[in-house]
Amino acid sequence: MHDLRMIHTDLKPENILLVSSDYVKIPEYKGSRLQRDVCYKRVPKSSAIKVIDFGSTTYERQDQTYIVSTRHYRAPEVILGLGWSYPCDVWSVGCIIVELCTVCV
């Protein structure tokens, strides 16, 4: 996407799709390994993704004066009114990764 000089501006979990719905079941032991309480978690076989919803996409060096991104994934530069850049998308991806790693199941 960035190779095409495009800045998505609204990356969030709802705009990222897994390409395959195939998964594997991995045993997850709760507590001591001596216990027989084995749970399984489903893990995607492939990490391939597709990004969707390019409705608010902007291009490098294009002025965009309004805020379009979802608040929880918005980069500080955008909040400060400094405009869009590639690092804004990277910030959004970082927010998504933190959310995925800290979610309570």
C-alpha positions as CSV (number, residue, x, y, z in Angstrom):
1,M,0.0,0.0,0.0
2,H,2.7,2.5,0.9
3,D,4.7,1.4,-2.2
4,L,1.8,2.9,-4.1
5,R,2.2,6.1,-2.1
6,M,-1.2,5.6,-0.4
7,I,-1.9,6.3,3.3
8,H,-4.9,4.3,4.5
9,T,-5.7,6.7,7.4
10,D,-8.3,4.4,9.0
11,L,-6.5,1.1,9.9
12,K,-8.4,-0.8,12.6
13,P,-9.3,-4.4,13.3
14,E,-12.6,-4.1,11.4
15,N,-10.6,-3.1,8.2
16,I,-8.3,-6.1,8.3
17,L,-9.5,-9.5,7.0
18,L,-7.8,-12.9,7.3
19,V,-7.4,-14.4,3.8
20,S,-8.1,-18.0,4.9
21,S,-10.6,-19.2,7.5
22,D,-8.5,-22.4,8.1
23,Y,-7.1,-22.9,11.6
24,V,-5.3,-25.4,13.8
25,K,-6.1,-26.3,17.3
26,I,-3.2,-26.0,19.8
27,P,-3.3,-27.4,23.3
28,E,-3.2,-24.8,26.0
29,Y,-2.6,-26.1,29.5
30,K,-4.3,-24.3,32.4
31,G,-2.2,-24.4,35.6
32,S,0.0,-27.4,36.2
33,R,0.9,-29.8,33.4
34,L,0.0,-32.7,35.7
35,Q,-3.6,-31.7,35.5
36,R,-5.8,-33.1,32.8
37,D,-7.4,-29.7,32.1
38,V,-6.4,-29.2,28.5
39,C,-8.0,-26.4,26.6
40,Y,-7.4,-25.8,22.9
41,K,-7.1,-22.4,21.2
42,R,-7.7,-21.9,17.5
43,V,-4.8,-20.3,15.6
44,P,-5.0,-19.3,11.9
45,K,-3.0,-21.5,9.6
46,S,-2.0,-18.5,7.6
47,S,-1.1,-14.9,8.6
48,A,-2.0,-13.5,5.2
49,I,-4.4,-10.5,5.4
50,K,-6.3,-8.1,3.2
51,V,-6.8,-4.5,4.1
52,I,-10.3,-3.1,3.2
53,D,-12.2,0.2,3.2
54,F,-10.0,2.6,1.3
55,G,-12.7,5.3,1.4
56,S,-10.6,7.8,3.4
57,T,-7.3,7.0,1.7
58,T,-5.1,9.9,1.0
59,Y,-1.9,10.1,-1.0
60,E,1.6,11.3,-0.1
61,R,1.8,15.1,0.0
62,Q,-1.9,15.5,-0.5
63,D,-3.5,17.9,1.9
64,Q,-6.2,16.5,4.1
65,T,-7.4,18.9,6.7
66,Y,-10.2,16.8,8.3
67,I,-9.8,13.9,10.7
68,V,-11.3,10.7,9.4
69,S,-9.6,7.9,11.4
70,T,-11.2,6.0,14.3
71,R,-10.2,7.7,17.5
72,H,-8.6,4.7,19.2
73,Y,-6.2,4.2,16.4
74,R,-5.4,7.8,15.6
75,A,-1.8,8.9,15.5
76,P,-0.7,11.9,17.7
77,E,0.3,13.9,14.5
78,V,-3.3,13.7,13.3
79,I,-4.7,14.8,16.7
80,L,-2.2,17.8,16.7
81,G,-3.4,18.8,13.1
82,L,0.0,18.1,11.5
83,G,-1.5,16.0,8.7
84,W,-1.1,12.5,7.5
85,S,2.0,10.5,6.8
86,Y,3.1,6.9,6.5
87,P,4.0,6.7,10.2
88,C,0.3,7.4,11.0
89,D,-0.6,4.0,9.5
90,V,2.3,2.4,11.4
91,W,1.0,4.0,14.6
92,S,-2.5,2.5,13.9
93,V,-0.9,-1.0,13.3
94,G,0.9,-0.7,16.6
95,C,-2.3,0.1,18.4
96,I,-3.9,-2.9,16.8
97,I,-1.1,-5.2,17.9
98,V,-1.2,-3.9,21.5
99,E,-5.0,-4.5,21.5
100,L,-4.5,-8.1,20.2
101,C,-1.8,-8.8,22.8
102,T,-3.6,-7.4,25.8
103,V,-7.2,-8.6,25.1
104,C,-8.8,-10.5,28.0
105,V,-10.4,-13.8,26.9
